[in-house]
């Protein structure tokens, strides 16, 4: 019936994310079989969003 710190000890040894085959980042979810960074396993296209684009215009 405890929910806090004692429950966290039971999580040891289980890997949720492993290295992705496509992007190489440590963001591939082993049980969901999809990468949270590039979208591998979910889509053939790379995962990208318009809000994720970096502003490259220089300000003075």
mmCIF file as gemmi writes it, N, C-alpha and C atoms, coordinates in Angstrom:
data_model
loop_
_atom_site.group_PDB
_atom_site.id
_atom_site.type_symbol
_atom_site.label_atom_id
_atom_site.label_alt_id
_atom_site.label_comp_id
_atom_site.label_asym_id
_atom_site.label_entity_id
_atom_site.label_seq_id
_atom_site.pdbx_PDB_ins_code
_atom_site.Cartn_x
_atom_site.Cartn_y
_atom_site.Cartn_z
_atom_site.occupancy
_atom_site.B_iso_or_equiv
_atom_site.pdbx_formal_charge
_atom_site.auth_seq_id
_atom_site.auth_asym_id
_atom_site.pdbx_PDB_model_num
ATOM 1 N N . UNK Axp A 1 ? 0.813 -1.191 0 1 0 ? 1 A 1
ATOM 2 C CA . UNK Axp A 1 ? 0 0 0 1 0 ? 1 A 1
ATOM 3 C C . UNK Axp A 1 ? 0.864 1.266 0 1 0 ? 1 A 1
ATOM 4 N N . UNK Axp A 2 ? 2.2 1.078 0.077 1 0 ? 2 A 1
ATOM 5 C CA . UNK Axp A 2 ? 3.071 2.256 0.029 1 0 ? 2 A 1
ATOM 6 C C . UNK Axp A 2 ? 3.304 2.642 -1.421 1 0 ? 2 A 1
ATOM 7 N N . UNK Axp A 3 ? 3.436 3.935 -1.659 1 0 ? 3 A 1
ATOM 8 C CA . UNK Axp A 3 ? 3.569 4.416 -3.031 1 0 ? 3 A 1
ATOM 9 C C . UNK Axp A 3 ? 4.858 5.191 -3.277 1 0 ? 3 A 1
ATOM 10 N N . UNK Axp A 4 ? 5.569 5.554 -2.238 1 0 ? 4 A 1
ATOM 11 C CA . UNK Axp A 4 ? 6.687 6.48 -2.393 1 0 ? 4 A 1
ATOM 12 C C . UNK Axp A 4 ? 8.03 5.827 -2.607 1 0 ? 4 A 1
ATOM 13 N N . UNK Axp A 5 ? 8.969 6.186 -1.765 1 0 ? 5 A 1
ATOM 14 C CA . UNK Axp A 5 ? 10.364 5.781 -1.916 1 0 ? 5 A 1
ATOM 15 C C . UNK Axp A 5 ? 10.577 4.271 -1.89 1 0 ? 5 A 1
ATOM 16 N N . UNK Axp A 6 ? 9.913 3.486 -1.06 1 0 ? 6 A 1
ATOM 17 C CA . UNK Axp A 6 ? 10.149 2.035 -1.087 1 0 ? 6 A 1
ATOM 18 C C . UNK Axp A 6 ? 9.823 1.396 -2.43 1 0 ? 6 A 1
ATOM 19 N N . UNK Axp A 7 ? 8.863 1.94 -3.143 1 0 ? 7 A 1
ATOM 20 C CA . UNK Axp A 7 ? 8.49 1.38 -4.444 1 0 ? 7 A 1
ATOM 21 C C . UNK Axp A 7 ? 9.56 1.64 -5.493 1 0 ? 7 A 1
ATOM 22 N N . UNK Axp A 8 ? 10.351 2.682 -5.311 1 0 ? 8 A 1
ATOM 23 C CA . UNK Axp A 8 ? 11.38 3.024 -6.293 1 0 ? 8 A 1
ATOM 24 C C . UNK Axp A 8 ? 12.498 1.987 -6.313 1 0 ? 8 A 1
ATOM 25 N N . UNK Axp A 9 ? 12.724 1.28 -5.22 1 0 ? 9 A 1
ATOM 26 C CA . UNK Axp A 9 ? 13.76 0.263 -5.182 1 0 ? 9 A 1
ATOM 27 C C . UNK Axp A 9 ? 13.437 -0.936 -6.046 1 0 ? 9 A 1
ATOM 28 N N . UNK Axp A 10 ? 12.17 -1.157 -6.318 1 0 ? 10 A 1
ATOM 29 C CA . UNK Axp A 10 ? 11.753 -2.288 -7.139 1 0 ? 10 A 1
ATOM 30 C C . UNK Axp A 10 ? 11.959 -2.033 -8.625 1 0 ? 10 A 1
ATOM 31 N N . UNK Axp A 11 ? 12.289 -0.804 -8.977 1 0 ? 11 A 1
ATOM 32 C CA . UNK Axp A 11 ? 12.468 -0.45 -10.381 1 0 ? 11 A 1
ATOM 33 C C . UNK Axp A 11 ? 13.867 -0.754 -10.887 1 0 ? 11 A 1
ATOM 34 N N . UNK Axp A 12 ? 14.777 -1.143 -10.016 1 0 ? 12 A 1
ATOM 35 C CA . UNK Axp A 12 ? 16.175 -1.309 -10.409 1 0 ? 12 A 1
ATOM 36 C C . UNK Axp A 12 ? 16.35 -2.511 -11.333 1 0 ? 12 A 1
ATOM 37 N N . UNK Axp A 13 ? 17.26 -2.367 -12.297 1 0 ? 13 A 1
ATOM 38 C CA . UNK Axp A 13 ? 17.585 -3.46 -13.202 1 0 ? 13 A 1
ATOM 39 C C . UNK Axp A 13 ? 16.739 -3.521 -14.448 1 0 ? 13 A 1
ATOM 40 N N . UNK Axp A 14 ? 15.691 -2.727 -14.538 1 0 ? 14 A 1
ATOM 41 C CA . UNK Axp A 14 ? 14.818 -2.751 -15.712 1 0 ? 14 A 1
ATOM 42 C C . UNK Axp A 14 ? 15.134 -1.553 -16.594 1 0 ? 14 A 1
ATOM 43 N N . UNK Axp A 15 ? 15.411 -1.81 -17.864 1 0 ? 15 A 1
ATOM 44 C CA . UNK Axp A 15 ? 15.72 -0.722 -18.789 1 0 ? 15 A 1
ATOM 45 C C . UNK Axp A 15 ? 14.482 -0.406 -19.614 1 0 ? 15 A 1
ATOM 46 N N . UNK Axp A 16 ? 14.017 0.829 -19.528 1 0 ? 16 A 1
ATOM 47 C CA . UNK Axp A 16 ? 12.9 1.236 -20.369 1 0 ? 16 A 1
ATOM 48 C C . UNK Axp A 16 ? 13.405 1.688 -21.728 1 0 ? 16 A 1
ATOM 49 N N . UNK Axp A 17 ? 14.48 2.473 -21.749 1 0 ? 17 A 1
ATOM 50 C CA . UNK Axp A 17 ? 15.005 2.999 -23.008 1 0 ? 17 A 1
ATOM 51 C C . UNK Axp A 17 ? 16.36 2.376 -23.313 1 0 ? 17 A 1
ATOM 52 N N . UNK Axp A 18 ? 16.532 2.01 -24.602 1 0 ? 18 A 1
ATOM 53 C CA . UNK Axp A 18 ? 17.81 1.499 -25.082 1 0 ? 18 A 1
ATOM 54 C C . UNK Axp A 18 ? 18.231 2.346 -26.283 1 0 ? 18 A 1
ATOM 55 N N . UNK Axp A 19 ? 19.417 2.068 -26.817 1 0 ? 19 A 1
ATOM 56 C CA . UNK Axp A 19 ? 19.928 2.874 -27.931 1 0 ? 19 A 1
ATOM 57 C C . UNK Axp A 19 ? 19.139 2.589 -29.207 1 0 ? 19 A 1
ATOM 58 N N . UNK Axp A 20 ? 18.781 3.666 -29.918 1 0 ? 20 A 1
ATOM 59 C CA . UNK Axp A 20 ? 17.983 3.56 -31.147 1 0 ? 20 A 1
ATOM 60 C C . UNK Axp A 20 ? 18.87 3.175 -32.322 1 0 ? 20 A 1
ATOM 61 N N . UNK Axp A 21 ? 18.339 2.304 -33.207 1 0 ? 21 A 1
ATOM 62 C CA . UNK Axp A 21 ? 19.088 1.883 -34.392 1 0 ? 21 A 1
ATOM 63 C C . UNK Axp A 21 ? 19.211 3.014 -35.402 1 0 ? 21 A 1
ATOM 64 N N . UNK Axp A 22 ? 18.214 3.885 -35.477 1 0 ? 22 A 1
ATOM 65 C CA . UNK Axp A 22 ? 18.186 4.905 -36.521 1 0 ? 22 A 1
ATOM 66 C C . UNK Axp A 22 ? 18.926 6.174 -36.125 1 0 ? 22 A 1
ATOM 67 N N . UNK Axp A 23 ? 18.633 6.726 -34.952 1 0 ? 23 A 1
ATOM 68 C CA . UNK Axp A 23 ? 19.262 8.003 -34.581 1 0 ? 23 A 1
ATOM 69 C C . UNK Axp A 23 ? 20.45 7.822 -33.65 1 0 ? 23 A 1
ATOM 70 N N . UNK Axp A 24 ? 20.587 6.671 -33.011 1 0 ? 24 A 1
ATOM 71 C CA . UNK Axp A 24 ? 21.725 6.418 -32.144 1 0 ? 24 A 1
ATOM 72 C C . UNK Axp A 24 ? 21.577 6.954 -30.742 1 0 ? 24 A 1
ATOM 73 N N . UNK Axp A 25 ? 20.475 7.639 -30.456 1 0 ? 25 A 1
ATOM 74 C CA . UNK Axp A 25 ? 20.259 8.189 -29.118 1 0 ? 25 A 1
ATOM 75 C C . UNK Axp A 25 ? 19.689 7.112 -28.202 1 0 ? 25 A 1
ATOM 76 N N . UNK Axp A 26 ? 19.777 7.355 -26.91 1 0 ? 26 A 1
ATOM 77 C CA . UNK Axp A 26 ? 19.337 6.388 -25.902 1 0 ? 26 A 1
ATOM 78 C C . UNK Axp A 26 ? 17.857 6.634 -25.598 1 0 ? 26 A 1
ATOM 79 N N . UNK Axp A 27 ? 17.006 6.65 -26.639 1 0 ? 27 A 1
ATOM 80 C CA . UNK Axp A 27 ? 15.613 7.043 -26.468 1 0 ? 27 A 1
ATOM 81 C C . UNK Axp A 27 ? 14.624 6.035 -27.041 1 0 ? 27 A 1
ATOM 82 N N . UNK Axp A 28 ? 15.089 4.849 -27.417 1 0 ? 28 A 1
ATOM 83 C CA . UNK Axp A 28 ? 14.195 3.813 -27.961 1 0 ? 28 A 1
ATOM 84 C C . UNK Axp A 28 ? 13.546 3.068 -26.804 1 0 ? 28 A 1
ATOM 85 N N . UNK Axp A 29 ? 12.21 3.093 -26.729 1 0 ? 29 A 1
ATOM 86 C CA . UNK Axp A 29 ? 11.48 2.434 -25.644 1 0 ? 29 A 1
ATOM 87 C C . UNK Axp A 29 ? 11.398 0.948 -25.937 1 0 ? 29 A 1
ATOM 88 N N . UNK Axp A 30 ? 11.966 0.137 -25.047 1 0 ? 30 A 1
ATOM 89 C CA . UNK Axp A 30 ? 12.104 -1.293 -25.317 1 0 ? 30 A 1
ATOM 90 C C . UNK Axp A 30 ? 10.764 -2.014 -25.342 1 0 ? 30 A 1
ATOM 91 N N . UNK Axp A 31 ? 9.811 -1.623 -24.506 1 0 ? 31 A 1
ATOM 92 C CA . UNK Axp A 31 ? 8.528 -2.331 -24.488 1 0 ? 31 A 1
ATOM 93 C C . UNK Axp A 31 ? 7.53 -1.742 -25.487 1 0 ? 31 A 1
ATOM 94 N N . UNK Axp A 32 ? 7.603 -0.445 -25.745 1 0 ? 32 A 1
ATOM 95 C CA . UNK Axp A 32 ? 6.704 0.175 -26.725 1 0 ? 32 A 1
ATOM 96 C C . UNK Axp A 32 ? 7.216 0.005 -28.151 1 0 ? 32 A 1
ATOM 97 N N . UNK Axp A 33 ? 8.497 -0.347 -28.304 1 0 ? 33 A 1
ATOM 98 C CA . UNK Axp A 33 ? 9.146 -0.547 -29.608 1 0 ? 33 A 1
ATOM 99 C C . UNK Axp A 33 ? 9.082 0.696 -30.485 1 0 ? 33 A 1
ATOM 100 N N . UNK Axp A 34 ? 9.327 1.865 -29.889 1 0 ? 34 A 1
ATOM 101 C CA . UNK Axp A 34 ? 9.39 3.098 -30.67 1 0 ? 34 A 1
ATOM 102 C C . UNK Axp A 34 ? 10.338 4.091 -30.018 1 0 ? 34 A 1
ATOM 103 N N . UNK Axp A 35 ? 10.963 4.911 -30.845 1 0 ? 35 A 1
ATOM 104 C CA . UNK Axp A 35 ? 11.931 5.897 -30.373 1 0 ? 35 A 1
ATOM 105 C C . UNK Axp A 35 ? 11.226 7.22 -30.128 1 0 ? 35 A 1
ATOM 106 N N . UNK Axp A 36 ? 11.478 7.822 -28.976 1 0 ? 36 A 1
ATOM 107 C CA . UNK Axp A 36 ? 10.831 9.078 -28.641 1 0 ? 36 A 1
ATOM 108 C C . UNK Axp A 36 ? 11.522 10.262 -29.296 1 0 ? 36 A 1
ATOM 109 N N . UNK Axp A 37 ? 12.729 10.055 -29.809 1 0 ? 37 A 1
ATOM 110 C CA . UNK Axp A 37 ? 13.464 11.15 -30.421 1 0 ? 37 A 1
ATOM 111 C C . UNK Axp A 37 ? 13.216 11.256 -31.924 1 0 ? 37 A 1
ATOM 112 N N . UNK Axp A 38 ? 13.379 10.137 -32.653 1 0 ? 38 A 1
ATOM 113 C CA . UNK Axp A 38 ? 13.256 10.195 -34.111 1 0 ? 38 A 1
ATOM 114 C C . UNK Axp A 38 ? 11.977 9.56 -34.629 1 0 ? 38 A 1
ATOM 115 N N . UNK Axp A 39 ? 11.247 8.823 -33.789 1 0 ? 39 A 1
ATOM 116 C CA . UNK Axp A 39 ? 9.999 8.21 -34.213 1 0 ? 39 A 1
ATOM 117 C C . UNK Axp A 39 ? 10.151 6.853 -34.862 1 0 ? 39 A 1
ATOM 118 N N . UNK Axp A 40 ? 11.322 6.242 -34.765 1 0 ? 40 A 1
ATOM 119 C CA . UNK Axp A 40 ? 11.56 4.929 -35.365 1 0 ? 40 A 1
ATOM 120 C C . UNK Axp A 40 ? 10.654 3.896 -34.705 1 0 ? 40 A 1
ATOM 121 N N . UNK Axp A 41 ? 10.015 3.066 -35.518 1 0 ? 41 A 1
ATOM 122 C CA . UNK Axp A 41 ? 9.074 2.077 -35.012 1 0 ? 41 A 1
ATOM 123 C C . UNK Axp A 41 ? 7.651 2.574 -35.049 1 0 ? 41 A 1
ATOM 124 N N . UNK Axp A 42 ? 7.485 3.868 -35.132 1 0 ? 42 A 1
ATOM 125 C CA . UNK Axp A 42 ? 6.168 4.481 -35.181 1 0 ? 42 A 1
ATOM 126 C C . UNK Axp A 42 ? 5.87 5.012 -36.572 1 0 ? 42 A 1
ATOM 127 N N . UNK Axp A 43 ? 6.912 5.508 -37.252 1 0 ? 43 A 1
ATOM 128 C CA . UNK Axp A 43 ? 6.72 6.132 -38.546 1 0 ? 43 A 1
ATOM 129 C C . UNK Axp A 43 ? 7.97 5.945 -39.394 1 0 ? 43 A 1
ATOM 130 N N . UNK Axp A 44 ? 7.782 5.941 -40.713 1 0 ? 44 A 1
ATOM 131 C CA . UNK Axp A 44 ? 8.934 5.858 -41.6 1 0 ? 44 A 1
ATOM 132 C C . UNK Axp A 44 ? 9.583 7.227 -41.784 1 0 ? 44 A 1
ATOM 133 N N . UNK Axp A 45 ? 8.85 8.284 -41.456 1 0 ? 45 A 1
ATOM 134 C CA . UNK Axp A 45 ? 9.402 9.638 -41.526 1 0 ? 45 A 1
ATOM 135 C C . UNK Axp A 45 ? 10.048 9.995 -40.187 1 0 ? 45 A 1
ATOM 136 N N . UNK Axp A 46 ? 11.011 10.898 -40.231 1 0 ? 46 A 1
ATOM 137 C CA . UNK Axp A 46 ? 11.652 11.344 -38.995 1 0 ? 46 A 1
ATOM 138 C C . UNK Axp A 46 ? 10.679 12.209 -38.2 1 0 ? 46 A 1
ATOM 139 N N . UNK Axp A 47 ? 10.694 12.033 -36.899 1 0 ? 47 A 1
ATOM 140 C CA . UNK Axp A 47 ? 9.817 12.81 -36.023 1 0 ? 47 A 1
ATOM 141 C C . UNK Axp A 47 ? 10.356 14.228 -35.937 1 0 ? 47 A 1
ATOM 142 N N . UNK Axp A 48 ? 9.536 15.227 -36.298 1 0 ? 48 A 1
ATOM 143 C CA . UNK Axp A 48 ? 9.942 16.626 -36.184 1 0 ? 48 A 1
ATOM 144 C C . UNK Axp A 48 ? 8.703 17.488 -36.01 1 0 ? 48 A 1
ATOM 145 N N . UNK Axp A 49 ? 8.878 18.587 -35.326 1 0 ? 49 A 1
ATOM 146 C CA . UNK Axp A 49 ? 7.786 19.514 -35.05 1 0 ? 49 A 1
ATOM 147 C C . UNK Axp A 49 ? 8.225 20.928 -35.401 1 0 ? 49 A 1
ATOM 148 N N . UNK Axp A 50 ? 7.263 21.773 -35.726 1 0 ? 50 A 1
ATOM 149 C CA . UNK Axp A 50 ? 7.597 23.143 -36.108 1 0 ? 50 A 1
ATOM 150 C C . UNK Axp A 50 ? 8.122 23.948 -34.925 1 0 ? 50 A 1
ATOM 151 N N . UNK Axp A 51 ? 7.663 23.597 -33.711 1 0 ? 51 A 1
ATOM 152 C CA . UNK Axp A 51 ? 8.133 24.331 -32.539 1 0 ? 51 A 1
ATOM 153 C C . UNK Axp A 51 ? 9.555 23.943 -32.161 1 0 ? 51 A 1
ATOM 154 N N . UNK Axp A 52 ? 10.096 22.918 -32.777 1 0 ? 52 A 1
ATOM 155 C CA . UNK Axp A 52 ? 11.428 22.429 -32.445 1 0 ? 52 A 1
ATOM 156 C C . UNK Axp A 52 ? 12.513 23.064 -33.301 1 0 ? 52 A 1
ATOM 157 N N . UNK Axp A 53 ? 12.145 23.906 -34.246 1 0 ? 53 A 1
ATOM 158 C CA . UNK Axp A 53 ? 13.128 24.533 -35.116 1 0 ? 53 A 1
ATOM 159 C C . UNK Axp A 53 ? 13.854 25.649 -34.37 1 0 ? 53 A 1
ATOM 160 N N . UNK Axp A 54 ? 15.159 25.678 -34.521 1 0 ? 54 A 1
ATOM 161 C CA . UNK Axp A 54 ? 15.974 26.69 -33.861 1 0 ? 54 A 1
ATOM 162 C C . UNK Axp A 54 ? 16.021 27.949 -34.726 1 0 ? 54 A 1
ATOM 163 N N . UNK Axp A 55 ? 15.956 29.111 -34.074 1 0 ? 55 A 1
ATOM 164 C CA . UNK Axp A 55 ? 16.026 30.384 -34.788 1 0 ? 55 A 1
ATOM 165 C C . UNK Axp A 55 ? 17.485 30.655 -35.148 1 0 ? 55 A 1
ATOM 166 N N . UNK Axp A 56 ? 17.786 30.752 -36.453 1 0 ? 56 A 1
ATOM 167 C CA . UNK Axp A 56 ? 19.151 30.932 -36.898 1 0 ? 56 A 1
ATOM 168 C C . UNK Axp A 56 ? 19.447 32.376 -37.27 1 0 ? 56 A 1
ATOM 169 N N . UNK Axp A 57 ? 18.445 33.266 -37.18 1 0 ? 57 A 1
ATOM 170 C CA . UNK Axp A 57 ? 18.707 34.673 -37.517 1 0 ? 57 A 1
ATOM 171 C C . UNK Axp A 57 ? 19.501 35.329 -36.386 1 0 ? 57 A 1
ATOM 172 N N . UNK Axp A 58 ? 20.521 36.095 -36.804 1 0 ? 58 A 1
ATOM 173 C CA . UNK Axp A 58 ? 21.392 36.724 -35.818 1 0 ? 58 A 1
ATOM 174 C C . UNK Axp A 58 ? 20.835 38.09 -35.423 1 0 ? 58 A 1
ATOM 175 N N . UNK Axp A 59 ? 20.886 38.375 -34.152 1 0 ? 59 A 1
ATOM 176 C CA . UNK Axp A 59 ? 20.447 39.68 -33.654 1 0 ? 59 A 1
ATOM 177 C C . UNK Axp A 59 ? 21.664 40.459 -33.19 1 0 ? 59 A 1
ATOM 178 N N . UNK Axp A 60 ? 21.648 41.767 -33.447 1 0 ? 60 A 1
ATOM 179 C CA . UNK Axp A 60 ? 22.754 42.611 -32.983 1 0 ? 60 A 1
ATOM 180 C C . UNK Axp A 60 ? 22.315 43.53 -31.885 1 0 ? 60 A 1
